Structure formats: C-alpha cells, structure tokens
Amino acid sequence: MSSDSVSTELVALAEASLALADTEAALHLLDQVQEGHRDNRWAATHVEALRIHGDFGAFYELASASLELMIAEADWGNARRVLLECARMFDAQAKDLECINFLHALGCRIRSVPHVDAFFEVQLVAMLASRVASEGDLATATRLLSTVDSKLNEVSDRRARASLHWAQSEIDEYSGNVDRAFDSMYQVFLCYVEEDDPLAIQRIALRLGVLASEYFGVSRQKLLIAKELLAAELVRQLGAHKTQTSVLLSLRFASCDLALGNTSSTLSVLDDLQVDFTQAASTFDRSKMLYGHSEILYALCNLELGNLENVPHHLNAARAIYEPLAGSEWPNSALRKIASAYTRLGDVTTAVELFSQASMPTGDFSWCLASYSV
C-alpha cells in the first residue's frame, strides 16, 4: 500500500474514532500520518480532534494556519469544516465577542478572494449573525442575514439554507418569538435528518430542548417533540462512557419532563445523574454549567413538591455558577429562571436583583456590515 493510501486510511480511521467519541484514538492515528502527507483533510480532522480534546492553544494555531491555506487553495469543503470547528471552540469557551471579531476579520479577508464559495459565505454570515444577535444587536443580525439571501440560489446544498434557519431561530428567540424560533429550528432538524448527520442532529435536539423548556407558554406539543428527540439521542448514548454531552442531554430531557409536569420522573433522572461539580465559579467551565443546571432543576422540583426548605440551598449553588457570568444571553436565561424561583419563594428583593443582572446585552455591531452589500 502506498504512503498516500496509508495516510488516507489513517485519517479515515481518525474520523471514525471521532464519530465514536474516542478523541485519544483519533489523535494517535493522526500523529502517525507522515509529515509530508498531512493534507487539508488531515488538518481539518486534527482541528476537530483538538477542539473536542480541549487543547485550545494547539487548536487555534492549527486552525488559523489551515484556514488561510484552504482559502488560498479554494479548498472550500475543508475550509467549511474548520470554520465550523472554530465557531464551536468559541462557543465552548463562551467567547462571543472574540468569535464576532474572528468572523468579521474572516469576512474582510474573503472580500479580496476571487470566486468565494457561496456555501462558505452563507455559513460565515449566518454564524456572525447568530453571535451578533446573542450580544443584543438584533437589527444588525437581521441585516447581515439579508445580505446572503440571494446566495442561496447559487448553493445546491440544503445545509446552507439550514444555516440561515438556525441563525433566524436565534434572532427570533432573542426577539421574544420563541414559537417561531422553535419552528425555524425544526426546519434545521428536518434538513439534517435528510443529510444523516448524527452530530448536527444532537446539537439541534439540545437547542430544541432549550427553546421548549426554558421559556413560559411553550405548547405541550413542542415540549413533547423536544423530549422525544432528546430521548432518541439518549438511546444513542446507551452503553457509552458518561460524557458531558450525555449529561447535558439528560438534563435537557429532564427540563422538558418537568415542564410537562412530571416532577417525580425529573427527580429520578437527576438522582441517577448525580451531577456533582462543586468547584468555585469564576470562569467558564462546562462541568460547572452542568452542575448549575442540575441545581436549578432540583430547586424547581422541590418547589413543585412543596419542599420549600430545600429550595434556597439549590438556588444559592446555582447563583454561584451563573452570577459571575451574567451579561451574555445563555447565563442570563438561567439567572431569570433562578429569579422566578425566588419570586415563588416570596423573596422578591433577590428576584429583582437577579432580573436586573439578566437583562439582554445592548451592543452595537453595525460595523460588521461594512464588508457586505446591504
């Protein structure tokens, strides 16, 4: 077998290992590829492995260099892979502002590139619009999406339209139209079912779980849809080592179950998980988020059951996680839920204090429009 064939086989095995959540095996396989045979597919796969492994320094070094090379070579397929991993890495570190600056700089960079791939540009702008919306500038986010509407005619891949639906879902959510946000996200789900992309479907199920369970007034039908999708994802996790993703899936499932009025089964899920991450909160850490999420659910269950003496302990633990992170929309939604629980306890003073911390950001990102025809 030639060296090229061996390298191709090693990268394919690494991609299969990542699909099975075996990052260590993937990195080991990628390291075996000889220096002269490390092509763009190797780089894109290595970037994904480093992101999952949490090796931030090596990730950014390889991702930046690889993305620049892929754009120069017009290798748009691998460039889209690396772009997506960059967005996920920023999300994993809760660095929305850094992500906006990165995506804007990349948008400026491709203005000087002839024949930019329309799919790449649509995904880039959709990602940028999502992050701008999360920082409170809904007008700019909406205008950004409008700049790539016409590009859809140039793209046969349905995932391009799904990218815009995803971004529109976030704009609708932050605008207060949760029903429409859920409907847009469900369109994304239908697209990726046809694409048979398990990782994307998992992320979509989690987001539908958030939209269904984190807001008041969501219909029972939407709650049941989200719960069913999350249950299907949990079935995929059976027999596997418990990961942060599987815990998050369980917590989102429990949130939907509680919103449907199933308090006892929600407590059973929480007790089975035994989420116990008790580090002091200061910076973003996903394990702390899981612990904070579980504490909010415990508090809400105890409220439903009338065990009011147990509620303050859980709420205080959740506050310690989310208060230092107030300002971005995702911790704000948790703070609003905690505030609502304090209201039900009769502690209006604490509730008002938390609600004041959980206001939507109000940034102005109209400067992002400079690179696009509006």
C-alpha positions as CSV (number, residue, x, y, z in Angstrom):
1,M,0.0,0.0,0.0
2,S,1.4,3.4,-0.9
3,S,2.2,6.1,1.6
4,D,-0.7,8.2,0.3
5,S,-3.1,5.3,0.7
6,V,-1.9,4.6,4.3
7,S,-2.3,8.3,5.2
8,T,-5.8,8.4,3.7
9,E,-6.7,5.3,5.7
10,L,-5.3,6.7,8.9
11,V,-7.3,9.9,8.6
12,A,-10.5,7.9,7.8
13,L,-10.0,5.8,10.9
14,A,-9.4,9.0,12.9
15,E,-12.7,10.4,11.6
16,A,-14.4,7.2,12.6
17,S,-12.9,7.4,16.1
18,L,-14.2,11.0,16.5
19,A,-17.7,9.8,15.5
20,L,-17.4,7.2,18.3
21,A,-16.2,10.0,20.7
22,D,-12.7,8.4,21.1
23,T,-10.6,11.5,20.8
24,E,-7.4,9.9,22.1
25,A,-7.5,7.3,19.4
26,A,-8.1,9.9,16.8
27,L,-5.2,12.0,17.9
28,H,-3.0,8.9,18.0
29,L,-4.0,7.9,14.4
30,L,-3.4,11.5,13.1
31,D,0.1,11.6,14.7
32,Q,1.0,8.5,12.7
33,V,0.4,10.3,9.4
34,Q,3.8,11.3,8.0
35,E,4.7,15.0,7.8
36,G,4.7,15.2,4.0
37,H,1.3,13.5,3.7
38,R,-0.6,15.8,6.1
39,D,-3.1,17.3,3.7
40,N,-6.1,19.6,4.2
41,R,-8.4,16.7,5.2
42,W,-5.8,15.7,7.8
43,A,-5.7,19.3,9.1
44,A,-9.5,19.6,9.3
45,T,-9.8,16.3,11.2
46,H,-6.9,17.3,13.5
47,V,-8.6,20.6,14.2
48,E,-11.8,18.8,15.2
49,A,-9.9,16.4,17.4
50,L,-8.1,19.2,19.2
51,R,-11.4,21.1,19.8
52,I,-13.0,18.1,21.3
53,H,-9.9,17.4,23.4
54,G,-9.9,20.9,24.7
55,D,-6.4,21.8,23.6
56,F,-7.1,25.4,22.9
57,G,-3.6,26.6,22.1
58,A,-2.8,24.0,19.6
59,F,-6.3,24.3,18.1
60,Y,-6.1,28.0,17.3
61,E,-2.6,27.7,15.9
62,L,-3.5,24.9,13.5
63,A,-7.0,26.2,12.7
64,S,-5.7,29.7,11.7
65,A,-2.9,28.4,9.5
66,S,-5.1,25.7,7.9
67,L,-8.0,28.0,7.2
68,E,-5.7,30.5,5.5
69,L,-4.2,27.8,3.3
70,M,-7.5,26.2,2.5
71,I,-9.0,29.6,1.3
72,A,-5.9,30.3,-0.8
73,E,-6.2,26.9,-2.4
74,A,-10.0,27.2,-2.8
75,D,-10.5,24.0,-0.8
76,W,-13.9,25.2,0.4
77,G,-15.1,21.9,1.7
78,N,-12.3,21.6,4.3
79,A,-12.5,25.3,5.0
80,R,-16.1,24.9,6.0
81,R,-15.2,22.1,8.4
82,V,-12.5,24.3,10.1
83,L,-14.8,27.3,10.2
84,L,-17.5,25.3,11.9
85,E,-14.9,23.9,14.4
86,C,-13.7,27.5,15.2
87,A,-17.3,28.6,15.9
88,R,-17.7,25.6,18.2
89,M,-14.5,26.3,20.0
90,F,-15.5,29.9,20.7
91,D,-18.9,28.6,21.9
92,A,-17.2,26.1,24.2
93,Q,-15.3,28.9,25.9
94,A,-18.3,31.3,25.9
95,K,-16.3,33.9,23.8
96,D,-19.0,35.5,21.7
97,L,-17.1,38.8,21.3
98,E,-13.9,37.1,20.2
99,C,-15.9,35.0,17.8
100,I,-17.5,38.1,16.3
101,N,-14.1,39.7,15.8
102,F,-12.8,36.5,14.3
103,L,-15.7,36.0,11.9
104,H,-15.7,39.7,10.9
105,A,-11.9,39.5,10.1
106,L,-12.5,36.4,8.0
107,G,-15.3,38.2,6.2
108,C,-13.0,41.0,5.3
109,R,-10.3,38.5,4.2
110,I,-12.5,36.8,1.7
111,R,-13.5,40.1,0.1
112,S,-10.2,40.0,-1.7
113,V,-10.6,36.4,-2.8
114,P,-11.9,35.7,-6.3
115,H,-14.8,33.2,-6.7
116,V,-15.6,32.7,-3.0
117,D,-17.7,29.6,-2.4
118,A,-21.3,30.7,-1.8
119,F,-21.9,28.0,0.8
120,F,-18.8,29.1,2.8
121,E,-20.0,32.7,2.7
122,V,-23.6,31.8,3.8
123,Q,-22.3,29.8,6.7
124,L,-19.9,32.5,7.7
125,V,-22.5,35.3,7.7
126,A,-25.1,33.0,9.5
127,M,-22.6,32.4,12.3
128,L,-21.8,36.0,12.5
129,A,-25.4,37.0,12.7
130,S,-26.1,34.4,15.4
131,R,-23.3,35.8,17.6
132,V,-24.3,39.5,17.0
133,A,-27.9,38.6,17.9
134,S,-26.7,37.0,21.2
135,E,-25.0,40.3,22.0
136,G,-28.3,42.1,21.6
137,D,-27.9,43.8,18.2
138,L,-30.9,42.2,16.5
139,A,-31.2,44.8,13.8
140,T,-27.6,44.2,12.6
141,A,-28.1,40.4,12.8
142,T,-31.2,40.7,10.6
143,R,-29.4,42.9,8.1
144,L,-26.5,40.5,7.9
145,L,-28.8,37.6,7.0
146,S,-30.4,39.7,4.3
147,T,-27.0,40.1,2.6
148,V,-26.8,36.4,1.7
149,D,-30.4,35.6,0.8
150,S,-29.5,35.8,-2.9
151,K,-26.5,33.5,-2.4
152,L,-28.9,30.6,-1.7
153,N,-29.7,30.4,-5.4
154,E,-26.0,29.6,-6.0
155,V,-25.9,26.7,-3.5
156,S,-27.4,23.3,-4.1
157,D,-26.5,22.0,-0.6
158,R,-29.6,22.3,1.7
159,R,-27.3,22.9,4.7
160,A,-26.8,26.4,3.5
161,R,-30.5,27.2,4.0
162,A,-30.4,25.3,7.3
163,S,-27.6,27.7,8.4
164,L,-29.9,30.7,7.8
165,H,-32.8,29.0,9.6
166,W,-30.5,28.4,12.6
167,A,-29.4,32.0,12.7
168,Q,-33.0,33.2,12.2
169,S,-34.1,30.9,15.1
170,E,-31.6,32.7,17.4
171,I,-32.8,36.1,16.3
172,D,-36.4,35.1,16.9
173,E,-35.5,33.7,20.3
174,Y,-33.8,36.9,21.5
175,S,-36.7,38.9,20.0
176,G,-39.1,37.0,22.2
177,N,-40.8,35.0,19.5
178,V,-40.0,31.5,20.9
179,D,-42.7,29.7,18.9
180,R,-41.2,30.9,15.6
181,A,-37.7,30.2,16.9
182,F,-38.7,26.6,17.6
183,D,-40.3,26.3,14.1
184,S,-37.2,27.6,12.4
185,M,-35.0,25.2,14.4
186,Y,-37.3,22.3,13.5
187,Q,-36.7,23.1,9.8
188,V,-33.0,22.7,10.5
189,F,-33.7,19.3,12.1
190,L,-35.6,18.1,9.0
191,C,-32.7,19.2,6.8
192,Y,-30.1,17.3,8.8
193,V,-32.2,14.2,9.1
194,E,-32.0,14.0,5.3
195,E,-28.3,14.7,5.5
196,D,-27.9,11.8,8.1
197,D,-25.6,13.9,10.2
198,P,-25.8,12.5,13.8
199,L,-23.6,15.2,15.5
200,A,-25.7,18.0,14.0
201,I,-28.9,16.3,15.0
202,Q,-27.6,16.0,18.5
203,R,-26.9,19.7,18.7
204,I,-30.3,20.5,17.2
205,A,-32.1,18.3,19.7
206,L,-30.3,20.2,22.5
207,R,-31.3,23.5,21.1
208,L,-34.9,22.5,20.7
209,G,-34.8,21.3,24.3
210,V,-33.7,24.8,25.4
211,L,-36.4,26.5,23.3
212,A,-39.1,24.2,24.6
213,S,-38.2,24.1,28.3
214,E,-36.6,27.5,29.2
215,Y,-39.5,29.7,28.3
216,F,-43.0,30.1,29.7
217,G,-46.0,29.4,27.4
218,V,-44.5,26.9,25.1
219,S,-47.1,24.5,23.8
220,R,-47.3,21.0,25.1
221,Q,-46.8,19.7,21.5
222,K,-43.5,21.5,21.2
223,L,-42.4,20.1,24.6
224,L,-43.2,16.6,23.5
225,I,-41.4,17.0,20.2
226,A,-38.2,18.2,22.0
227,K,-38.5,15.5,24.7
228,E,-38.9,12.8,22.0
229,L,-35.8,14.0,20.1
230,L,-33.7,14.2,23.3
231,A,-34.9,10.7,24.2
232,A,-33.7,9.4,20.9
233,E,-30.3,11.0,21.4
234,L,-30.0,9.4,24.8
235,V,-30.7,6.0,23.3
236,R,-27.7,6.6,21.1
237,Q,-25.6,7.1,24.2
238,L,-26.6,3.8,25.8
239,G,-23.6,1.7,26.8
240,A,-21.1,4.5,26.2
241,H,-19.0,6.1,28.8
242,K,-20.8,9.0,30.5
243,T,-19.7,12.3,28.9
244,Q,-20.6,15.9,29.5
245,T,-22.7,15.7,26.3
246,S,-24.7,12.8,27.6
247,V,-25.2,14.5,30.9
248,L,-26.4,17.7,29.1
249,L,-28.8,15.6,27.0
250,S,-30.2,14.1,30.2
251,L,-30.6,17.5,31.9
252,R,-32.4,18.9,28.8
253,F,-34.6,15.8,28.8
254,A,-35.4,16.4,32.5
255,S,-36.1,20.1,31.8
256,C,-38.7,19.1,29.2
257,D,-40.2,16.4,31.5
258,L,-40.5,18.9,34.4
259,A,-42.2,21.5,32.1
260,L,-44.7,18.8,31.2
261,G,-45.5,18.4,34.9
262,N,-43.6,15.1,35.5
263,T,-41.8,16.1,38.7
264,S,-41.1,12.6,40.1
265,S,-39.5,11.3,36.9
266,T,-37.4,14.5,36.7
267,L,-36.1,13.8,40.2
268,S,-35.3,10.3,39.2
269,V,-33.2,11.5,36.2
270,L,-31.3,14.0,38.4
271,D,-30.6,11.4,41.1
272,D,-29.3,8.9,38.5
273,L,-27.0,11.5,37.0
274,Q,-25.6,12.6,40.4
275,V,-24.0,15.7,38.9
276,D,-21.5,16.9,41.4
277,F,-19.2,19.6,40.2
278,T,-18.6,21.9,43.2
279,Q,-15.6,24.0,42.2
280,A,-15.9,27.7,42.9
281,A,-17.2,29.5,39.8
282,S,-15.0,32.2,38.3
283,T,-14.5,31.4,34.7
284,F,-16.4,29.4,32.1
285,D,-16.3,25.7,32.7
286,R,-18.8,23.3,31.2
287,S,-18.8,21.0,34.2
288,K,-19.9,23.9,36.3
289,M,-22.7,24.7,33.9
290,L,-24.0,21.1,34.2
291,Y,-23.9,21.4,38.0
292,G,-25.7,24.7,37.9
293,H,-28.3,23.3,35.5
294,S,-29.0,20.4,37.8
295,E,-29.3,22.6,40.9
296,I,-31.9,24.8,39.2
297,L,-33.9,21.6,38.3
298,Y,-33.6,20.3,41.9
299,A,-34.9,23.7,43.2
300,L,-37.8,23.7,40.8
301,C,-38.8,20.1,41.6
302,N,-38.7,20.9,45.3
303,L,-40.9,24.0,44.7
304,E,-43.4,21.8,42.9
305,L,-43.4,19.3,45.7
306,G,-43.8,21.9,48.4
307,N,-40.4,21.1,50.0
308,L,-39.6,24.8,50.4
309,E,-36.9,24.3,53.0
310,N,-34.7,22.6,50.4
311,V,-35.0,25.2,47.7
312,P,-32.6,28.0,48.9
313,H,-29.7,25.6,49.1
314,H,-30.1,24.6,45.4
315,L,-30.7,28.2,44.3
316,N,-27.7,29.5,46.1
317,A,-25.5,26.8,44.4
318,A,-26.9,27.8,41.0
319,R,-26.4,31.5,41.7
320,A,-22.7,30.9,42.4
321,I,-22.3,29.4,39.0
322,Y,-24.2,31.9,36.9
323,E,-23.9,35.3,38.5
324,P,-20.2,35.7,37.7
325,L,-21.1,35.1,34.0
326,A,-24.1,37.5,33.8
327,G,-24.2,39.6,30.6
328,S,-24.4,37.0,27.8
329,E,-27.8,35.6,26.9
330,W,-27.2,31.9,27.8
331,P,-26.3,32.6,31.5
332,N,-29.0,35.3,31.6
333,S,-31.7,32.7,30.8
334,A,-30.5,30.6,33.8
335,L,-30.5,33.7,36.1
336,R,-34.0,34.5,35.0
337,K,-35.1,31.0,35.9
338,I,-33.4,31.4,39.3
339,A,-35.1,34.8,39.8
340,S,-38.5,33.3,39.0
341,A,-37.9,30.6,41.7
342,Y,-37.1,33.3,44.3
343,T,-40.3,35.0,43.3
344,R,-42.2,31.8,44.0
345,L,-40.4,31.6,47.4
346,G,-41.6,35.2,48.2
347,D,-38.1,36.6,48.1
348,V,-38.9,39.5,45.8
349,T,-35.8,41.5,46.6
350,T,-33.4,38.8,45.4
351,A,-35.6,38.1,42.4
352,V,-35.5,41.8,41.3
353,E,-31.7,41.9,41.8
354,L,-31.2,38.8,39.6
355,F,-33.6,40.0,36.9
356,S,-31.7,43.3,36.8
357,Q,-28.4,41.3,36.2
358,A,-30.1,39.2,33.4
359,S,-31.0,42.0,31.0
360,M,-30.3,41.4,27.3
361,P,-26.9,42.9,26.2
362,T,-27.2,46.0,24.0
363,G,-24.1,46.1,21.9
364,D,-23.8,47.9,18.5
365,F,-22.2,45.8,15.9
366,S,-23.3,47.7,12.8
367,W,-19.6,48.0,11.9
368,C,-19.8,44.3,10.9
369,L,-22.0,45.4,7.9
370,A,-19.1,47.2,6.2
371,S,-17.9,44.1,4.4
372,Y,-21.3,43.2,3.0
373,S,-23.8,44.8,0.5
374,V,-26.9,45.7,2.5
